[in-house]
Amino acid sequence: MPETDLIHNETAGIERLLEIMRRLRDPKGGCPWDIEQDFASIAPYTIEEAYEVADAIEREAWDELKGELGDLLFQSVFHAQMAAEAGHFTFQDVVATMSNKMVSRHPHVFGDESRDKSADQQTADWEAIKAAERAGKAQQGTLDGVAVGLPALLRAYKLQKRAARVGFDWPSAANVIAKIAEESAELVEARDSLSQAEVEEEFGDLMFVMANLGRHLGVEPEAALRAANAKFTRRFEGVEAKLAARGKRPEDSDLAEMDALWDEVKAESRAAKSAHRS
């Protein structure tokens, strides 16, 4: 099929998208913006698209999710095209690698192992297989393979989870809470007497321990913070709506008024939740 026909063939599937990407990167007839990009410049877009997928799921915006998944897929295609141009690998290599990994990590589905195991046992088996894969890549350290490019809060959670597997962990959440109190006191001391760099260091220590508390409580901190952000957004928008009903904007108000309206919005939200449960 001529490439022009492939590009306009809406039933051609992934091959159509790959050809579109190839044409966009064509040095002679492609898009100047796409041609100028490299792995480093595209990586932030990849992260952003992954978060937009998560956002659509969180909002249960299923009509939007199709488009967001497409945007994320395009990021994989973009990176694979640049890799092919550099002679590293192709998109088909990516597909083959992922397929091989899934088959290898699911011997209870694609191999001879029994499927008669709990979810917890499957998780333990999965981690054992991943550890063996890291060993094959000469990644011998406990923390090897935890991606540096992860959001910092999520990476803290994963680093602590890895360390806990080899016994480097507090015995209980109570110990972590005590550590939070210690780190909070150190932050206050830093604020009053130390440099800005030292304040930042103590603040980071406190956030790191908070991530560990989330792990001990069975809470994924990145997801918890996203939910808190969404809640804050809803409530502040409620405050703005109440101010608008008074003919005002936030900049026309003061903290006392907005704080009172915040309490109203919070009470209304709780009442709505109670009514929904009943």
C-alpha positions as CSV (number, residue, x, y, z in Angstrom):
1,M,0.0,0.0,0.0
2,P,1.5,3.4,-0.9
3,E,2.4,5.4,2.1
4,T,-0.1,8.2,1.3
5,D,-2.9,5.6,1.2
6,L,-1.7,4.2,4.6
7,I,-1.7,7.6,6.2
8,H,-5.3,8.2,5.2
9,N,-6.5,4.7,5.9
10,E,-8.5,4.9,9.1
11,T,-8.6,1.2,9.5
12,A,-4.9,0.6,9.2
13,G,-4.2,0.5,13.0
14,I,-0.8,0.9,14.5
15,E,1.0,0.7,11.1
16,R,-0.7,3.9,10.2
17,L,0.4,5.7,13.3
18,L,4.0,4.5,12.8
19,E,4.0,5.9,9.2
20,I,2.6,9.2,10.4
21,M,5.4,9.5,12.9
22,R,8.0,8.6,10.3
23,R,6.7,11.3,8.0
24,L,6.6,13.9,10.8
25,R,10.3,13.2,11.4
26,D,11.3,13.1,7.7
27,P,14.1,15.6,7.4
28,K,12.9,16.7,3.9
29,G,9.2,16.9,4.2
30,G,8.4,16.5,7.9
31,C,7.3,19.0,10.6
32,P,10.0,21.3,11.7
33,W,9.0,21.1,15.3
34,D,8.9,17.3,15.3
35,I,12.3,17.1,13.5
36,E,14.0,19.3,16.1
37,Q,13.0,17.1,19.1
38,D,15.1,14.6,20.9
39,F,14.6,12.2,23.8
40,A,15.2,14.8,26.5
41,S,12.8,17.3,25.0
42,I,10.0,14.8,24.5
43,A,10.4,13.1,28.0
44,P,8.4,15.9,29.8
45,Y,5.5,15.5,27.4
46,T,5.6,11.7,28.0
47,I,5.3,12.3,31.8
48,E,2.5,14.9,31.3
49,E,0.5,12.5,29.1
50,A,0.8,9.7,31.6
51,Y,-0.7,12.0,34.3
52,E,-3.5,13.1,31.9
53,V,-4.4,9.4,31.6
54,A,-4.5,9.1,35.4
55,D,-6.5,12.3,35.6
56,A,-9.2,11.0,33.1
57,I,-9.4,7.7,35.1
58,E,-9.7,9.6,38.4
59,R,-12.6,11.7,37.0
60,E,-14.1,8.6,35.3
61,A,-14.1,10.6,32.1
62,W,-14.2,7.6,29.9
63,D,-14.9,9.6,26.7
64,E,-11.7,11.5,27.3
65,L,-9.7,8.4,28.3
66,K,-9.6,7.1,24.7
67,G,-7.9,10.3,23.5
68,E,-5.5,10.4,26.5
69,L,-4.4,6.8,25.9
70,G,-3.8,7.7,22.3
71,D,-1.7,10.6,23.3
72,L,0.4,8.4,25.6
73,L,0.7,5.7,22.8
74,F,2.0,8.5,20.5
75,Q,4.7,9.2,23.0
76,S,6.0,5.6,22.8
77,V,5.8,5.8,19.0
78,F,7.8,9.2,19.0
79,H,10.5,7.8,21.2
80,A,10.7,4.6,19.2
81,Q,11.0,6.5,15.9
82,M,13.9,8.6,17.3
83,A,15.5,5.4,18.6
84,A,15.2,3.8,15.1
85,E,16.8,6.8,13.5
86,A,19.7,6.5,15.9
87,G,20.0,2.8,15.3
88,H,19.1,1.8,18.9
89,F,15.9,-0.2,18.4
90,T,12.6,-0.1,16.6
91,F,8.9,0.0,17.7
92,Q,8.6,-3.7,16.9
93,D,11.6,-4.3,19.2
94,V,9.6,-2.4,21.9
95,V,6.6,-4.6,21.3
96,A,8.6,-7.8,21.4
97,T,10.5,-6.8,24.5
98,M,7.2,-6.1,26.3
99,S,5.6,-9.3,25.1
100,N,8.5,-11.4,26.2
101,K,8.5,-9.7,29.6
102,M,4.8,-10.3,30.2
103,V,5.2,-14.0,29.2
104,S,8.2,-14.4,31.5
105,R,6.6,-12.7,34.4
106,H,3.3,-14.8,34.2
107,P,4.5,-18.4,34.2
108,H,1.2,-19.3,36.0
109,V,-0.7,-18.1,32.8
110,F,1.7,-18.8,30.0
111,G,3.8,-21.6,31.5
112,D,3.6,-24.7,33.7
113,E,3.1,-23.0,37.1
114,S,-0.2,-23.4,38.9
115,R,-2.7,-20.5,38.9
116,D,-3.8,-21.6,42.4
117,K,-2.1,-18.8,44.3
118,S,-3.2,-15.7,46.2
119,A,-2.7,-12.1,44.9
120,D,-0.1,-11.6,47.6
121,Q,1.8,-14.7,46.5
122,Q,1.6,-13.5,42.9
123,T,3.0,-10.1,44.0
124,A,5.9,-11.9,45.8
125,D,6.6,-14.1,42.7
126,W,6.5,-11.0,40.4
127,E,9.1,-9.2,42.6
128,A,11.3,-12.3,42.6
129,I,11.2,-12.5,38.8
130,K,12.0,-8.8,38.6
131,A,14.9,-9.3,41.0
132,A,16.3,-12.0,38.8
133,E,15.9,-9.8,35.7
134,R,17.9,-7.0,37.5
135,A,20.6,-9.5,38.4
136,G,20.8,-10.5,34.7
137,K,21.4,-6.8,34.0
138,A,24.2,-6.6,36.6
139,Q,21.9,-4.5,38.8
140,Q,22.9,-6.1,42.1
141,G,22.0,-3.3,44.5
142,T,18.7,-3.3,46.3
143,L,17.7,0.1,44.9
144,D,18.9,-0.5,41.4
145,G,16.3,0.0,38.8
146,V,14.1,2.5,40.7
147,A,13.9,5.1,38.0
148,V,15.5,8.5,38.8
149,G,12.9,10.3,36.6
150,L,9.9,9.2,38.7
151,P,8.0,12.0,40.5
152,A,10.0,12.5,43.8
153,L,7.2,11.4,46.1
154,L,6.5,8.2,44.2
155,R,10.3,7.4,44.0
156,A,10.6,7.9,47.7
157,Y,7.8,5.4,48.2
158,K,9.4,2.9,45.9
159,L,12.9,3.3,47.4
160,Q,11.5,2.6,50.9
161,K,9.5,-0.3,49.6
162,R,12.7,-1.9,48.1
163,A,14.7,-1.3,51.3
164,A,11.9,-2.8,53.4
165,R,12.2,-6.1,51.4
166,V,15.6,-6.6,52.8
167,G,14.6,-5.7,56.4
168,F,15.6,-2.0,56.4
169,D,12.4,-0.7,57.8
170,W,10.8,0.6,61.0
171,P,8.8,-2.1,62.9
172,S,5.5,-0.2,62.9
173,A,3.7,2.9,61.8
174,A,4.1,4.2,65.4
175,N,7.9,4.4,64.9
176,V,7.4,6.3,61.7
177,I,5.1,8.8,63.4
178,A,7.7,9.3,66.1
179,K,10.3,10.0,63.4
180,I,7.9,12.5,61.8
181,A,7.7,14.4,65.1
182,E,11.5,14.4,65.2
183,E,11.9,15.7,61.7
184,S,9.2,18.4,62.2
185,A,11.2,19.7,65.2
186,E,14.4,19.7,63.1
187,L,12.6,21.7,60.4
188,V,11.4,24.3,62.9
189,E,15.0,24.6,64.2
190,A,16.3,24.9,60.7
191,R,13.8,27.6,59.9
192,D,14.8,29.7,62.9
193,S,18.6,29.3,62.7
194,L,19.9,27.6,59.6
195,S,20.4,28.5,55.9
196,Q,17.8,28.1,53.2
197,A,19.7,25.1,51.8
198,E,19.5,23.4,55.3
199,V,15.8,24.3,55.6
200,E,15.2,22.6,52.2
201,E,17.2,19.5,53.3
202,E,15.1,19.2,56.5
203,F,11.9,19.7,54.6
204,G,12.9,16.9,52.2
205,D,13.6,14.6,55.2
206,L,10.1,15.3,56.5
207,M,8.5,14.6,53.2
208,F,10.5,11.4,52.8
209,V,9.3,10.1,56.2
210,M,5.7,11.1,55.3
211,A,6.0,8.9,52.2
212,N,7.2,6.0,54.5
213,L,4.2,6.5,56.8
214,G,1.9,6.2,53.8
215,R,3.6,2.8,52.9
216,H,3.1,1.6,56.5
217,L,-0.6,2.6,56.4
218,G,-1.2,1.0,52.9
219,V,-1.5,4.5,51.3
220,E,0.2,5.3,48.0
221,P,1.4,8.9,48.8
222,E,1.3,10.1,45.2
223,A,-2.3,9.0,44.8
224,A,-3.2,10.4,48.2
225,L,-1.7,13.8,47.3
226,R,-3.5,13.8,43.9
227,A,-6.8,13.3,45.8
228,A,-5.9,16.0,48.3
229,N,-5.2,18.4,45.4
230,A,-8.5,17.5,43.7
231,K,-10.3,18.1,47.0
232,F,-8.6,21.5,47.5
233,T,-9.5,22.5,44.0
234,R,-13.2,21.6,44.5
235,R,-13.4,23.4,47.7
236,F,-11.6,26.5,46.6
237,E,-13.8,26.7,43.5
238,G,-16.8,26.4,45.9
239,V,-15.4,29.4,47.8
240,E,-15.1,31.4,44.5
241,A,-18.7,30.5,43.6
242,K,-20.0,31.8,46.9
243,L,-18.0,34.9,46.6
244,A,-19.3,35.4,43.0
245,A,-22.9,35.1,44.4
246,R,-21.9,38.1,46.6
247,G,-20.6,40.0,43.6
248,K,-17.0,39.5,44.7
249,R,-13.8,37.8,43.6
250,P,-11.1,36.4,45.9
251,E,-8.9,39.4,45.6
252,D,-11.9,41.5,46.8
253,S,-12.2,39.4,49.9
254,D,-10.0,38.7,52.9
255,L,-8.8,35.6,54.7
256,A,-11.5,35.7,57.4
257,E,-14.3,35.8,54.9
258,M,-12.8,33.1,52.6
259,D,-12.0,30.9,55.6
260,A,-15.7,31.1,56.7
261,L,-16.8,30.2,53.2
262,W,-14.3,27.4,53.1
263,D,-15.9,25.9,56.3
264,E,-19.4,26.2,54.6
265,V,-18.2,24.4,51.5
266,K,-16.6,21.7,53.6
267,A,-19.8,21.2,55.6
268,E,-21.9,21.0,52.5
269,S,-19.5,18.5,51.0
270,R,-19.7,16.3,54.0
271,A,-23.5,16.6,54.1
272,A,-23.7,15.6,50.4
273,K,-21.4,12.5,51.1
274,S,-23.7,11.5,54.0
275,A,-26.8,11.8,51.9
276,H,-25.2,9.7,49.1
277,R,-24.3,6.9,51.5
278,S,-27.8,6.8,52.9
